[in-house]
Amino acid sequence: MTSEDRPTPEADPIPAWRKLWQSQKDNVFTLVIALLLALLIRGFVAESRYIPSVSMEPTLTPGDRIVVEKLSYRLRQPEAGDIVVFHTPLPLQAVGYGPEQAFIKRVIGLEGQTVAVQNGQVYVDGQPLTERYIAEAPQYELAPVRVPEGNLFVMGDNRNNSNDSHIWGFLPLSNLIGRANLRFWPLEHINWLRSSLP
């Protein structure tokens, strides 16, 4: 019998799971990388949020969707006029809000500044603010308060319908999630959210 006459051994059949893996492994790797990138971006760069209440009208209305960027406050402190998104402060947790719930307000007072509301006017360090973005003048009074180190004083643009610092006090910088910088929905209202304070 020559070598040509010998029967060739049959190759082991490839299991179905291995055939499936070989045909789909590139897709699986792509999906895993995309998910990891999405998690990194959401955790450290930016995320989208929607506006659930009227507290920031007329600047933002319920149902608006915004981009919250998270990088700038790693490089600099918040500035007056920034629209910030933050986790629930302790006084609000004490009345039943969840610790991971998000709020959105405008920065009015920085650490070391004094904020007051008198006769429908907001004052910072004794100077009246020009606020073209508010729904109406505040219909309450707030005796002058000094913003402690490591905190902000924040208010909603809808001054008379906003659960903000004039009610629950100062916002710790450690509660910040990021800065709202773009409204992308609805499309007809797409715009950059820039500081409106001098």
N, C-alpha and C positions, 0 to 999 in steps of 0.2 A: 504494500500500500504506500503510495507516495504521499507527500505532504498535501498535494492537491486533492487527494481522495479523502483526507481526514475531515470529519464534520467540524464546522466552525462553531465554537461555543456561542450560545445566544447571549446577547448583552442583557444585563439586568434591566428590567423595565423601570423607567423613571416614575416615581410616585406622583400622583396628581397634584399634591400640595407643592411639590418642588417645581413642577411645570408652571403652576400658578404663580409661585414666588418669583421664578425667573422672568416671567412675562410682566410682572407688576412691580418689581422691586424699585425701579426708577421712579414710578409714580408714588410709591410709599415714601421714599426718601424725600421727594419734592414736597409732599404733603407735610411731613414731619418738620422740614426746614421752614416751610411757610407758617406753620403753627408756632414754632419757636420764635420766629421773627415777629409775628403778630403779638405774642405775649410780651416780648421785649419792648416793642414799640408802645403797647398799651401801658406797660408798667413804668417805663422811663421816659418816653418821648411825648406821646399824645394819645388822647382817647376822645371819643365822641360822647356827648351827653344830650339829653333833651330837657327842655324847660317845662316843669310840671305846674307852675303857679304864676300868678299875676304880679309877684313882688318886684319884678324888674321891668314892668311896663313903664313907659312905652318902648324902651330899648329892646327888650326881649319879651315875646308873648308866649303863652302856653302852646306847646307843640313845636316850637322852634327847636332846631338841632344845631349844636355848636361843637367846635373843636376846642378841647382844653389841652394846651401845651404845657409840658411839665419840666422843660429844660431851663427856662429863663431864671426861675427862682433858685436853681442850683448855682447860678452865676451872679445873681444880684438880688437885692431886697425888693419886695413889692413897692410900687410907686402909687401915689395918690391918683385916683381915677381908674386904676386897673380894675377890671371885672374879674373876681376870683371865685373859684369853686373850692369848697372845703368840706371836711368831715364835721359831723355834729359836735359843737362845743359841749362841754360838761353841763352847763345849766340847762340846755335843751335835752340832753340825755336824762337828766333828773326828772323831766316831765314827760318822758315816754318816747322820745325820738331815738331811733337806733343809732349806734355809734358809727356805723358805716354809711349812714344816709348822707347824701350830698346836698349842700346849699350853694346858692350863687348870690353874690352881692357886689357892691362897688366899694373900693377902698376910699374912705374919706379922711381918716386920721392915721398918721404913722406914729411909731413909738416916740414918746416924748412930746407929742403935740397935744394941744387942748382942743376939745370939740364941745360945742354948745349949740342948742337950738332955741332961738328966741324970736317971738313974733313972726313965725313962719319963715325964718331965715336960718341956715346952717352957718356956723362960724368955726373957723379953724385958726387957732392962735389969735383970736380976736378979730380976724378978717372975714368978711362975708364971702361966701362962695357964689360964683356965678354958675348956675346949674341949668343949662338949657335942656338937659336930658330928662328931667323929672316929670312925673305925671301931674303933680300939683304941689304947692308949698306944704310943708309939714304942719299939721294942725295939733301939735303938741309942743311942750316945752321940755328942754333938757338942760339942767344946770351944767356949767362947765365941768368936764371930766378930763383928766390927763391920761393919755394912753401909756400903759406901763411898757417897760422894755420887753421885747419878744412878743408883742401883741400888735393888733391893728384894730381900728374902729371901722366897721363896715355898715353900709346902709343899702336898702333896696331903692331903686329909682322910683318905685311907686310908694313914696314915703309913708302914706297913710294906710297902706295895706301890705306891710312888710315886717316880718319877724326878724329883727336885726339887732345890732349892738345897742340901740337906744332902749331895747327891752331886756336883753339877756347879757349885755356887757361886752367885754373885749374878746377878740378872736386871736387865740395863740397861733403864731406863725407855724408851729408844728402841725396844725390841722389842715394846712393848705394842701390841696391836690394839684392845683395849677392855675393858670391864667386863661380865661376864655378869650380867644383871639379871632375866631371866625364863626359867623353864622352861615351854615351851608344849606339849610332847609327852613322854610320853603324856598325854592329856587328864585322866585321873584323878589325875595328879601335878602339874598346873599350879600354879605358885606363883612369887612374887617371891623372888629370891635376894638376901637382905639380909646385911649384915655381921653376923657373930656374935661379934665381939670388942668389948670395952668401948672 
